[in-house]
Amino acid sequence: MIDVGVIGASGFTGLELLKILITHPKFNINYIATSEGTNSVLDLHPSLCGLLDMSVKKVDIKEIASSSKLVFLALPHKTSMKFAKELLELGVKVVDLSADYRLKLETYEKHYCSHIDKEHLKDAVYGLPEMYREDIKKSSLVANPGCYPTASILGLLPFVDFIDENFPIFIDAKSGVAGAGKKCTESTHYVSINENIFAYAPFSHRHEPEITEKLYLKSGKMFDINFVPHLIPATRGEMIDSYMLLKEEINPILVLKEYYKDEKFIRIFEKPVDIKSCSGTNFCDIFAKVKGKKLYINSTVDNILRGSSSQAVANANLMCGFDEGLGVPTIAYVP
């Protein structure tokens, strides 16, 4: 068993991490922390009653480094890099769920803030196994992707050689409310989101440069990504609808099946996908259709699992030499 810790256990992604790790056959939860600490994890998550009863400590880097071989950081950007830097210097492996290590320095500082850990940033591996599996296996620092980029990139990746770069790509994204975090805001208030749907940060969301950069690094092509996210009245789940023009006519289902033929967590469908069928799992479900040279890609994930916590555990598995899918959820919350 490998002792692991979770810093930032109070939120939805922290809860999902704990739920997976409780039954993981190789990871032992040895340290749970928040910025303030509390008597018990049950104070944060009563749903874990009878399953996990541990104290939640105020973060102490030396203590966690002495007790854990790997740490999950489920913290906001800027806060996360401070802890990651110290943990890495003490020889602890880190899976960071924030944005702090996902982007190249120039891109990060343009869209977020000044970076205080440039040394480790250059060595961080982007934690999308379908793109960087072999690098993840050798890394001590994995930057877990954002939920929107996960579903968007996985849909677009098989088609990068066929997309006409002279025309823009439009991404229409819809996400459940849990992805916005545990703290209630005006947008996530029941009165605002119930029986409602609305766009936010059109063409200015921070995940747009993440999608653009990762597709460029993989393909060498600078696509014109235009990203518009929406909040929908659902707890979890995320749907991405992408629209673009092709250089030539193709059979998109055959392209998808060939590209992902060896990927256990990608499912290809011959009809449009839905968020319920992958809710509660690490799967990314994808459908695509063409009309002449116009291509439509439809992809879904559970935004707080494949878009966050279960993908983080899959990355940790790879970092520790285990099978990628060890302990990772695969049964959907249906009905």
C-alpha positions as CSV (number, residue, x, y, z in Angstrom):
1,M,0.0,0.0,0.0
2,I,1.1,3.5,-0.8
3,D,0.2,6.3,1.7
4,V,-1.4,9.3,0.1
5,G,-2.7,12.6,1.3
6,V,-5.5,15.0,0.1
7,I,-5.1,18.7,0.7
8,G,-8.3,20.6,0.0
9,A,-10.7,17.9,1.1
10,S,-13.6,20.2,1.8
11,G,-14.9,20.7,-1.7
12,F,-16.7,18.5,-4.2
13,T,-13.5,17.3,-5.9
14,G,-12.0,16.5,-2.5
15,L,-15.1,14.5,-1.6
16,E,-14.9,12.6,-4.9
17,L,-11.2,11.9,-4.3
18,L,-11.9,10.4,-0.9
19,K,-14.8,8.3,-2.2
20,I,-12.4,6.7,-4.8
21,L,-9.5,6.3,-2.4
22,I,-11.5,4.7,0.3
23,T,-11.8,1.5,-1.7
24,H,-8.6,1.8,-3.8
25,P,-6.7,-1.4,-3.5
26,K,-3.2,0.2,-3.5
27,F,-3.6,3.7,-2.0
28,N,-4.1,4.3,1.7
29,I,-5.5,7.6,2.8
30,N,-3.0,8.7,5.5
31,Y,-3.5,12.5,5.7
32,I,-6.4,14.8,5.0
33,A,-6.1,18.5,5.3
34,T,-7.8,21.9,4.7
35,S,-6.6,25.4,5.2
36,E,-8.2,25.5,8.6
37,G,-8.6,21.9,9.7
38,T,-11.5,20.4,11.6
39,N,-12.3,17.6,14.1
40,S,-13.3,14.9,11.6
41,V,-13.9,14.3,7.9
42,L,-17.5,13.7,8.8
43,D,-17.8,17.4,9.7
44,L,-17.1,18.1,6.0
45,H,-18.8,15.1,4.4
46,P,-21.5,13.4,6.5
47,S,-22.1,11.0,3.6
48,L,-18.9,9.2,4.5
49,C,-20.3,8.1,7.9
50,G,-19.3,4.5,8.5
51,L,-16.8,4.6,5.7
52,L,-14.1,7.0,6.7
53,D,-13.5,8.6,10.1
54,M,-10.3,10.6,10.2
55,S,-9.3,13.9,11.6
56,V,-8.8,16.7,9.1
57,K,-5.7,18.6,9.9
58,K,-4.6,22.2,9.1
59,V,-2.0,21.9,6.4
60,D,1.5,21.1,7.6
61,I,3.9,20.4,4.7
62,K,6.6,18.7,6.7
63,E,4.0,16.5,8.4
64,I,2.4,15.4,5.2
65,A,5.8,14.9,3.5
66,S,6.8,12.5,6.3
67,S,3.6,10.5,6.1
68,S,2.7,10.4,2.4
69,K,4.4,9.4,-0.8
70,L,1.9,11.1,-3.1
71,V,-0.4,14.1,-2.5
72,F,-3.5,15.3,-4.3
73,L,-3.9,19.0,-4.2
74,A,-7.6,20.0,-4.6
75,L,-7.0,23.7,-4.2
76,P,-7.6,26.9,-6.1
77,H,-5.0,28.2,-8.4
78,K,-2.2,30.3,-6.9
79,T,-2.8,28.6,-3.5
80,S,-1.9,25.2,-5.0
81,M,1.6,26.1,-6.4
82,K,2.8,27.2,-2.9
83,F,2.2,23.8,-1.5
84,A,3.3,21.9,-4.6
85,K,6.6,23.6,-4.6
86,E,7.4,22.6,-1.0
87,L,6.1,19.1,-1.4
88,L,8.2,18.4,-4.5
89,E,11.3,19.8,-2.9
90,L,10.7,17.2,-0.1
91,G,10.5,14.4,-2.6
92,V,6.7,13.9,-2.5
93,K,4.9,13.2,-5.8
94,V,2.0,15.6,-6.6
95,V,-1.2,15.5,-8.6
96,D,-2.4,19.0,-8.8
97,L,-6.1,19.6,-9.7
98,S,-5.7,23.3,-10.0
99,A,-4.6,25.2,-13.1
100,D,-1.2,26.1,-11.7
101,Y,0.9,23.7,-13.7
102,R,-1.3,23.1,-16.8
103,L,0.0,25.8,-19.0
104,K,3.2,27.2,-20.3
105,L,4.5,30.1,-18.3
106,E,3.5,32.9,-20.7
107,T,0.0,31.5,-21.2
108,Y,-0.5,31.0,-17.4
109,E,0.6,34.5,-16.4
110,K,-1.5,36.1,-19.1
111,H,-4.7,34.4,-17.9
112,Y,-4.1,33.8,-14.2
113,C,-1.4,35.4,-12.1
114,S,2.4,35.5,-11.6
115,H,3.9,32.0,-11.1
116,I,6.1,31.4,-8.1
117,D,7.3,27.9,-9.1
118,K,8.8,28.3,-12.5
119,E,11.4,25.6,-11.8
120,H,8.8,22.8,-11.4
121,L,6.4,24.3,-14.0
122,K,8.7,23.4,-16.8
123,D,8.8,19.7,-15.6
124,A,5.1,19.3,-15.1
125,V,3.2,16.8,-17.3
126,Y,-0.3,17.5,-18.5
127,G,-2.4,14.8,-17.0
128,L,-4.5,13.6,-20.0
129,P,-3.4,10.0,-20.4
130,E,-4.5,9.7,-24.0
131,M,-2.0,12.3,-24.8
132,Y,0.9,11.9,-22.3
133,R,0.6,8.5,-20.7
134,E,4.3,7.6,-21.0
135,D,5.4,10.9,-19.6
136,I,2.9,10.7,-16.7
137,K,4.5,7.4,-15.7
138,K,7.9,9.1,-15.3
139,S,6.7,12.3,-13.7
140,S,6.6,13.5,-10.1
141,L,4.3,16.4,-10.9
142,V,1.1,15.9,-13.0
143,A,-1.2,18.8,-13.8
144,N,-4.7,17.4,-13.9
145,P,-6.6,19.0,-16.9
146,G,-9.6,21.2,-16.5
147,C,-13.0,19.5,-17.1
148,Y,-13.9,21.5,-20.2
149,P,-10.5,21.0,-21.9
150,T,-10.7,17.2,-21.1
151,A,-14.0,16.7,-23.0
152,S,-13.1,19.2,-25.7
153,I,-9.6,18.0,-26.4
154,L,-10.6,14.3,-26.4
155,G,-13.3,15.1,-29.0
156,L,-11.0,17.2,-31.2
157,L,-7.7,15.3,-31.0
158,P,-8.5,12.5,-33.6
159,F,-9.4,15.1,-36.2
160,V,-6.5,17.6,-36.0
161,D,-5.1,16.4,-39.3
162,F,-8.4,16.8,-41.1
163,I,-9.5,20.2,-39.7
164,D,-9.3,23.2,-42.0
165,E,-7.1,25.7,-40.1
166,N,-8.4,28.6,-42.1
167,F,-11.7,28.5,-40.3
168,P,-12.6,28.8,-36.6
169,I,-13.6,26.0,-34.3
170,F,-16.7,26.8,-32.2
171,I,-17.1,25.0,-28.9
172,D,-20.5,25.1,-27.2
173,A,-20.1,23.7,-23.7
174,K,-22.6,22.9,-21.0
175,S,-21.8,21.9,-17.4
176,G,-23.5,20.8,-14.2
177,V,-23.3,23.1,-11.2
178,A,-20.9,21.0,-9.1
179,G,-18.1,22.0,-11.4
180,A,-18.4,25.6,-10.1
181,G,-17.4,24.5,-6.6
182,K,-19.0,24.1,-3.3
183,K,-19.3,27.7,-2.3
184,C,-22.6,29.2,-3.4
185,T,-22.6,32.2,-5.7
186,E,-25.2,34.3,-7.4
187,S,-24.9,32.1,-10.5
188,T,-25.1,28.8,-8.6
189,H,-27.8,29.9,-6.2
190,Y,-30.9,27.6,-6.6
191,V,-33.1,30.5,-7.6
192,S,-30.7,31.4,-10.4
193,I,-30.0,27.9,-11.9
194,N,-33.2,26.1,-11.3
195,E,-35.2,25.7,-14.5
196,N,-32.6,27.9,-16.2
197,I,-29.5,27.9,-18.5
198,F,-27.1,30.7,-19.3
199,A,-23.7,31.4,-20.9
200,Y,-20.9,32.8,-18.9
201,A,-17.5,34.2,-19.9
202,P,-18.1,33.8,-23.7
203,F,-14.8,33.9,-25.6
204,S,-13.0,34.8,-22.4
205,H,-13.1,31.6,-20.3
206,R,-9.7,30.5,-19.0
207,H,-10.1,27.0,-20.4
208,E,-10.1,28.4,-24.0
209,P,-6.3,29.0,-24.0
210,E,-5.8,25.6,-22.3
211,I,-7.6,23.9,-25.2
212,T,-5.7,26.0,-27.8
213,E,-2.3,25.4,-26.3
214,K,-2.6,21.7,-25.8
215,L,-3.9,21.1,-29.4
216,Y,-1.0,23.2,-30.7
217,L,1.6,21.3,-28.6
218,K,0.3,18.0,-29.9
219,S,-0.4,19.0,-33.6
220,G,1.8,22.0,-34.3
221,K,-1.3,23.8,-35.5
222,M,-2.7,27.0,-34.0
223,F,-6.4,26.5,-34.3
224,D,-8.8,29.5,-33.7
225,I,-10.7,28.2,-30.7
226,N,-13.9,30.0,-29.8
227,F,-15.2,28.7,-26.5
228,V,-18.6,29.5,-24.9
229,P,-19.6,27.7,-21.6
230,H,-23.0,27.4,-20.2
231,L,-24.3,26.4,-16.7
232,I,-27.2,24.0,-16.8
233,P,-29.6,22.9,-14.0
234,A,-27.9,19.6,-13.3
235,T,-25.6,18.6,-10.4
236,R,-22.9,16.9,-12.5
237,G,-22.0,16.1,-16.0
238,E,-20.7,18.0,-19.0
239,M,-21.5,18.1,-22.7
240,I,-19.3,19.6,-25.4
241,D,-20.6,20.4,-28.9
242,S,-17.8,21.4,-31.3
243,Y,-18.3,22.7,-34.9
244,M,-15.6,23.1,-37.6
245,L,-14.8,22.7,-41.3
246,L,-12.7,19.9,-42.7
247,K,-10.2,19.9,-45.5
248,E,-11.7,16.7,-46.9
249,E,-14.7,14.5,-46.5
250,I,-14.2,11.7,-43.9
251,N,-16.1,9.0,-42.0
252,P,-15.8,10.5,-38.4
253,I,-16.9,7.4,-36.6
254,L,-14.2,5.3,-38.3
255,V,-11.6,8.0,-37.4
256,L,-12.7,7.9,-33.8
257,K,-12.7,4.1,-33.5
258,E,-9.2,3.8,-35.1
259,Y,-7.7,6.6,-33.0
260,Y,-9.1,5.3,-29.7
261,K,-9.0,1.6,-30.4
262,D,-6.7,0.9,-27.4
263,E,-8.2,3.4,-24.9
264,K,-10.2,1.8,-22.1
265,F,-11.8,5.1,-21.0
266,I,-13.0,6.4,-24.3
267,R,-16.4,5.1,-25.7
268,I,-17.4,5.8,-29.2
269,F,-21.1,6.0,-30.0
270,E,-23.0,6.1,-33.3
271,K,-25.7,8.4,-32.0
272,P,-25.5,11.6,-29.9
273,V,-24.3,11.1,-26.3
274,D,-25.8,12.3,-23.1
275,I,-24.4,13.3,-19.7
276,K,-26.3,10.7,-17.6
277,S,-24.7,7.7,-19.3
278,C,-21.2,8.6,-18.1
279,S,-22.1,10.3,-14.8
280,G,-20.3,8.7,-12.0
281,T,-17.5,7.3,-14.3
282,N,-14.1,8.0,-15.7
283,F,-15.4,7.6,-19.3
284,C,-15.4,10.1,-22.0
285,D,-18.2,9.4,-24.5
286,I,-17.9,10.7,-28.1
287,F,-20.1,10.9,-31.2
288,A,-19.3,12.7,-34.4
289,K,-21.1,13.4,-37.7
290,V,-20.4,15.2,-40.9
291,K,-22.4,17.1,-43.5
292,G,-20.1,17.4,-46.5
293,K,-17.0,19.1,-45.0
294,K,-18.8,20.4,-41.9
295,L,-17.9,18.4,-38.8
296,Y,-19.9,18.1,-35.5
297,I,-18.3,16.5,-32.4
298,N,-20.4,15.6,-29.4
299,S,-18.5,14.6,-26.2
300,T,-19.5,14.1,-22.6
301,V,-17.8,13.5,-19.2
302,D,-18.6,13.6,-15.6
303,N,-17.1,17.0,-14.9
304,I,-16.0,16.3,-11.3
305,L,-14.7,12.8,-12.0
306,R,-13.2,12.4,-15.5
307,G,-13.0,16.2,-15.5
308,S,-11.2,16.2,-12.1
309,S,-11.0,13.5,-9.4
310,S,-11.1,10.1,-11.1
311,Q,-8.7,11.4,-13.8
312,A,-6.4,12.5,-10.9
313,V,-6.5,9.0,-9.5
314,A,-5.8,7.5,-12.9
315,N,-2.8,9.8,-13.2
316,A,-1.6,8.8,-9.7
317,N,-1.9,5.1,-10.7
318,L,0.4,5.7,-13.7
319,M,2.8,7.7,-11.6
320,C,3.1,4.8,-9.1
321,G,3.4,2.0,-11.7
322,F,-0.1,0.7,-11.3
323,D,-2.7,0.0,-14.0
324,E,-4.3,3.2,-15.0
325,G,-7.9,2.0,-14.2
326,L,-7.1,0.6,-10.8
327,G,-9.9,1.6,-8.4
328,V,-11.3,4.1,-11.0
329,P,-15.2,4.2,-11.2
330,T,-16.8,2.8,-14.3
331,I,-20.5,2.2,-13.4
332,A,-22.7,5.1,-14.3
333,Y,-25.3,6.7,-12.0
334,V,-28.3,5.5,-14.0
335,P,-31.2,5.9,-13.7
